[in-house]
Amino acid sequence: MDRISILIVDDHEIIHSGISDILKKEKRLEIIGHAYNGDEAIEKALELKPNIIFMDISMPKKNGIEVTSLLSEHIPETKII
């Protein structure tokens, strides 16, 4: 069974904790990284190439819409929610 890699992007630690707590119960899902602003999200996504990114829309530096647009061009196989 292949694992599904996930990057969580949000500027609030409580969101990271909540999503992590929910997803860690699923053996197929693996959280491979966390990013707290748009620039960090781009850097980590390009480095880690996750299967899925949970993306916040409102963040410092670059918002989630800008980041999603850029990442969709560079890693189109990654699904962004």
KELUM-788162 format. One record per atom (N, C-alpha, C): x, y, z; atom name; residue in three letters; residue number from 1; chain. Coordinates in pm, 1 decimal. Each point is the difference from the previous one (the first is absolute). Layout:
         px         py         pz   name   resn   resi   chain
          X          Y          Z     CA    ALA    NUM       A
...
This chain:
         px         py         pz   name   resn   resi   chain
       84.9     -117.4        0.0      N    MET      1       A
      -84.9      117.4        0.0     CA    MET      1       A
       89.9      124.3        0.0      C    MET      1       A
      -18.6       86.4     -100.3      N    ASP      2       A
       77.3      124.1       -8.0     CA    ASP      2       A
      -51.0      101.1      100.5      C    ASP      2       A
       94.4       73.2       57.9      N    ARG      3       A
      -36.7      106.4       94.5     CA    ARG      3       A
      -26.8      128.0      -76.8      C    ARG      3       A
      -87.9       81.4       54.1      N    ILE      4       A
      -34.9      128.8      -57.8     CA    ILE      4       A
       68.9      107.5       83.0      C    ILE      4       A
       86.6       77.3      -64.4      N    SER      5       A
       75.6      102.3       71.3     CA    SER      5       A
      -76.0      132.4       -0.3      C    SER      5       A
        6.7       69.9      113.3      N    ILE      6       A
      -79.0      121.7       19.2     CA    ILE      6       A
       87.8      111.5       56.0      C    ILE      6       A
      -18.9      119.9      -56.4      N    LEU      7       A
       61.1      122.6       51.4     CA    LEU      7       A
     -113.5       88.3       51.2      C    LEU      7       A
       11.8       47.1      124.0      N    ILE      8       A
     -100.8       88.6       58.6     CA    ILE      8       A
       53.1      142.5       -4.2      C    ILE      8       A
      -79.8       90.5      -59.1      N    VAL      9       A
       40.8      139.7      -14.4     CA    VAL      9       A
     -106.2       89.3       64.5      C    VAL      9       A
       37.8       65.2      108.4      N    ASP     10       A
      -89.9       91.3       71.2     CA    ASP     10       A
       85.0       83.5       94.5      C    ASP     10       A
      -43.0      121.7       27.1      N    ASP     11       A
       77.5       86.0       88.5     CA    ASP     11       A
      -40.1      -12.8      146.9      C    ASP     11       A
      -85.2      -95.8       31.2      N    HIS     12       A
      -43.4      -21.5      137.7     CA    HIS     12       A
       39.6     -139.9       47.9      C    HIS     12       A
       75.4       -5.2      106.4      N    GLU     13       A
       47.6     -127.2       54.9     CA    GLU     13       A
     -115.0      -93.1       38.6      C    GLU     13       A
     -109.1       56.2       48.9      N    ILE     14       A
     -113.7      -83.4       42.7     CA    ILE     14       A
      -60.1      -78.1     -118.3      C    ILE     14       A
        3.3       57.6     -117.4      N    ILE     15       A
      -48.5      -70.4     -120.6     CA    ILE     15       A
       92.6     -116.5      -31.8      C    ILE     15       A
      130.2       25.0        5.0      N    HIS     16       A
       96.8     -108.7      -22.5     CA    HIS     16       A
      -24.1     -114.4       97.9      C    HIS     16       A
      -15.8       34.1      126.0      N    SER     17       A
      -20.8     -102.2      103.7     CA    SER     17       A
     -129.4      -76.6      -22.6      C    SER     17       A
     -107.7       71.9      -30.8      N    GLY     18       A
     -129.4      -64.3      -20.4     CA    GLY     18       A
       -0.5      -94.9     -118.8      C    GLY     18       A
       52.2       45.8     -113.2      N    ILE     19       A
        5.3      -86.2     -119.5     CA    ILE     19       A
       90.6     -119.4       26.4      C    ILE     19       A
      114.1       25.0       62.6      N    SER     20       A
       92.1     -110.4       31.5     CA    SER     20       A
      -65.3     -103.7       89.8      C    SER     20       A
      -70.8       44.6      102.4      N    ASP     21       A
      -66.1      -92.8       92.3     CA    ASP     21       A
     -103.9      -86.2      -71.6      C    ASP     21       A
      -72.2       58.8      -91.8      N    ILE     22       A
     -102.3      -75.3      -74.3     CA    ILE     22       A
       64.5      -99.6      -95.9      C    ILE     22       A
      101.8       45.2      -73.2      N    LEU     23       A
       57.4      -83.8     -105.5     CA    LEU     23       A
       93.6     -109.1       51.1      C    LEU     23       A
       59.5       19.5      116.4      N    LYS     24       A
       96.5      -99.9       47.7     CA    LYS     24       A
      -65.7     -135.0       30.2      C    LYS     24       A
     -129.7       -4.0        9.2      N    LYS     25       A
      -71.8     -125.4       26.2     CA    LYS     25       A
       -6.0      -88.7     -125.0      C    LYS     25       A
       20.6       60.8     -115.7      N    GLU     26       A
       -5.9      -73.8     -126.8     CA    GLU     26       A
      139.7      -46.0      -39.4      C    GLU     26       A
       20.8     -129.8       -4.7      N    LYS     27       A
      132.1      -55.0      -26.2     CA    LYS     27       A
       52.5       33.0     -139.7      C    LYS     27       A
      -89.3       18.8      -96.4      N    ARG     28       A
       42.6       31.1     -137.2     CA    ARG     28       A
       45.8      143.7      -17.6      C    ARG     28       A
      -33.8       86.6       95.4      N    LEU     29       A
       31.7      141.6      -12.3     CA    LEU     29       A
      124.7       33.9       79.7      C    LEU     29       A
       88.9       79.3      -59.5      N    GLU     30       A
      123.2       39.9       67.7     CA    GLU     30       A
       20.8      150.4      -17.6      C    GLU     30       A
        3.5       71.9      109.9      N    ILE     31       A
       28.1      143.0       -5.1     CA    ILE     31       A
      150.9       15.3      -11.2      C    ILE     31       A
       43.8       55.7     -112.9      N    ILE     32       A
      144.1        9.8      -25.2     CA    ILE     32       A
       54.4      140.5       24.2      C    ILE     32       A
      -90.1       96.8       26.5      N    GLY     33       A
       50.5      133.7       25.5     CA    GLY     33       A
     -108.2       97.7       39.4      C    GLY     33       A
       47.3      112.9       51.3      N    HIS     34       A
      -86.5      110.2       41.9     CA    HIS     34       A
       59.7      129.3      -53.1      C    HIS     34       A
      -84.7       91.2      -45.0      N    ALA     35       A
       43.8      133.5      -41.5     CA    ALA     35       A
      -95.6      102.0       61.0      C    ALA     35       A
       54.1      116.5       35.1      N    TYR     36       A
      -77.0       99.3       74.8     CA    TYR     36       A
      -22.4      131.6      -74.8      C    TYR     36       A
       52.0       10.3     -122.3      N    ASN     37       A
      -26.7      116.9      -84.7     CA    ASN     37       A
       17.0      -41.5     -146.3      C    ASN     37       A
      -35.0       88.3      -89.8      N    GLY     38       A
        2.5      -33.9     -141.6     CA    GLY     38       A
      138.1      -33.7      -54.3      C    GLY     38       A
      100.6       76.3       39.5      N    ASP     39       A
      135.2      -27.3      -48.5     CA    ASP     39       A
       50.6     -135.7       47.7      C    ASP     39       A
      -25.0      -30.0      125.7      N    GLU     40       A
       41.3     -129.5       55.3     CA    GLU     40       A
      -76.4     -113.7      -68.2      C    GLU     40       A
     -126.0       23.4      -32.4      N    ALA     41       A
      -81.1     -101.9      -68.1     CA    ALA     41       A
       60.4      -34.8     -135.6      C    ALA     41       A
       40.5      100.9      -75.0      N    ILE     42       A
       60.6      -24.6     -131.6     CA    ILE     42       A
      129.0      -79.2       15.6      C    ILE     42       A
       84.6       44.9       90.4      N    GLU     43       A
      128.7      -66.3       22.2     CA    GLU     43       A
      -18.6     -147.0       37.7      C    GLU     43       A
      -85.7      -25.5       97.1      N    LYS     44       A
      -18.6     -138.1       48.1     CA    LYS     44       A
      -70.3      -87.0     -103.9      C    LYS     44       A
      -98.7       54.8      -68.5      N    ALA     45       A
      -72.2      -79.0     -100.1     CA    ALA     45       A
       92.5      -42.1     -113.8      C    ALA     45       A
       84.1       91.3      -47.5      N    LEU     46       A
       92.4      -33.4     -108.0     CA    LEU     46       A
      106.4      -99.5       45.5      C    LEU     46       A
       39.3        9.7      125.2      N    GLU     47       A
       99.5      -92.9       54.5     CA    GLU     47       A
      -59.5     -137.9       26.9      C    GLU     47       A
     -116.4       -4.6       64.6      N    LEU     48       A
      -58.2     -126.3       46.9     CA    LEU     48       A
      -90.4      -68.3     -102.3      C    LEU     48       A
      -57.8       76.1      -91.7      N    LYS     49       A
      -92.4      -51.1     -101.6     CA    LYS     49       A
     -106.6      -94.3       60.2      C    LYS     49       A
      -83.0       54.6       89.4      N    PRO     50       A
     -102.5      -83.3       64.3     CA    PRO     50       A
     -110.3      -40.3      -98.6      C    PRO     50       A
      -73.6     -104.3       35.6      N    ASN     51       A
     -116.4      -38.5      -80.3     CA    ASN     51       A
     -113.2      100.5       16.7      C    ASN     51       A
      -15.6       51.2      123.9      N    ILE     52       A
     -109.6       91.6       33.2     CA    ILE     52       A
       54.3      116.0       83.4      C    ILE     52       A
      -52.9      120.1      -25.4      N    ILE     53       A
       29.8      116.0       83.6     CA    ILE     53       A
     -132.4       53.1       53.8      C    ILE     53       A
       -8.8       13.8      131.9      N    PHE     54       A
     -112.1       70.4       62.1     CA    PHE     54       A
       42.4      145.6       10.6      C    PHE     54       A
      -61.2       87.9      -81.4      N    MET     55       A
       45.6      137.8      -16.2     CA    MET     55       A
      -99.1       99.5       60.2      C    MET     55       A
       51.1       85.8       87.4      N    ASP     56       A
      -77.9      112.9       51.6     CA    ASP     56       A
       -3.7      107.5     -108.7      C    ASP     56       A
     -105.7       76.6       -7.5      N    ILE     57       A
       -7.9      107.4      -99.0     CA    ILE     57       A
       65.9      127.3       51.2      C    ILE     57       A
      -23.4       35.3      125.2      N    SER     58       A
       48.9      126.0       55.3     CA    SER     58       A
      123.5      -24.9       86.5      C    SER     58       A
      117.8       38.4      -54.8      N    MET     59       A
      126.6      -18.7       71.7     CA    MET     59       A
       92.0      117.7      -26.3      C    MET     59       A
      102.3       16.6       82.9      N    PRO     60       A
       99.2      104.2      -25.2     CA    PRO     60       A
       88.6      -34.0     -120.5      C    PRO     60       A
       62.7       99.5      -51.9      N    LYS     61       A
       97.3       -3.7     -109.9     CA    LYS     61       A
      -65.8      -25.8     -135.0      C    LYS     61       A
      -61.6     -113.8      -20.8      N    LYS     62       A
      -79.0      -28.6     -120.5     CA    LYS     62       A
     -124.7      -72.9       46.4      C    LYS     62       A
     -114.0       33.8      -60.8      N    ASN     63       A
     -121.9      -68.5       42.0     CA    ASN     63       A
      -10.8     -136.0      -68.8      C    ASN     63       A
      -93.8      -80.1       46.7      N    GLY     64       A
      -16.3     -135.6      -51.0     CA    GLY     64       A
      -37.6       -7.5     -146.0      C    GLY     64       A
      -67.4      100.6      -51.1      N    ILE     65       A
      -38.2        0.6     -141.5     CA    ILE     65       A
      124.3       21.1      -87.1      C    ILE     65       A
       86.0       93.2       39.0      N    GLU     66       A
      124.7       22.6      -73.5     CA    GLU     66       A
       87.9     -124.5        2.5      C    GLU     66       A
       11.6      -59.5      116.7      N    VAL     67       A
       84.5     -118.6       16.1     CA    VAL     67       A
      -56.1     -116.4      -81.2      C    VAL     67       A
     -129.8      -19.0        4.6      N    THR     68       A
      -63.2     -108.5      -75.1     CA    THR     68       A
       23.6       16.5     -149.5      C    THR     68       A
      -13.8      120.5      -48.9      N    SER     69       A
       22.3       27.5     -142.0     CA    SER     69       A
      142.8      -36.0      -40.6      C    SER     69       A
       95.6       43.5       77.6      N    LEU     70       A
      140.1      -27.3      -30.9     CA    LEU     70       A
       31.0     -149.8        8.0      C    LEU     70       A
      -46.7      -64.2      106.6      N    LEU     71       A
       29.9     -142.3       17.5     CA    LEU     71       A
      -69.6      -86.7     -104.8      C    LEU     71       A
     -115.9       41.0      -45.0      N    SER     72       A
      -71.6      -76.2     -103.3     CA    SER     72       A
       80.9       -7.5     -129.5      C    SER     72       A
       79.5      102.0      -25.6      N    GLU     73       A
       86.8        0.0     -118.4     CA    GLU     73       A
      122.6      -89.1       19.2      C    GLU     73       A
       57.1        1.0      120.6      N    HIS     74       A
      126.2      -68.5       24.2     CA    HIS     74       A
      -13.6     -144.9       45.8      C    HIS     74       A
     -106.2      -30.0       73.5      N    ILE     75       A
      -22.4     -139.5       43.8     CA    ILE     75       A
     -148.4      -34.0      -22.4      C    ILE     75       A
      -39.4      -11.6     -126.0      N    PRO     76       A
     -141.8      -21.9      -32.2     CA    PRO     76       A
      -57.4     -130.5       54.5      C    PRO     76       A
       85.5      -96.4       31.2      N    GLU     77       A
      -48.7     -127.3       53.0     CA    GLU     77       A
      -44.4       11.0      146.5      C    GLU     77       A
       37.9      107.1       68.0      N    THR     78       A
      -40.7       21.5      138.4     CA    THR     78       A
     -141.2       59.0        4.7      C    THR     78       A
      -84.7      -58.7       79.4      N    LYS     79       A
     -137.8       49.2       17.5     CA    LYS     79       A
       -1.9      100.6      114.3      C    LYS     79       A
      -65.3      114.0      -22.8      N    ILE     80       A
       -3.0      104.5      101.5     CA    ILE     80       A
     -144.2       22.5       45.6      C    ILE     80       A
      -20.6      -11.8      129.5      N    ILE     81       A
     -132.8       17.3       59.1     CA    ILE     81       A
        1.0      125.5       83.4      C    ILE     81       A
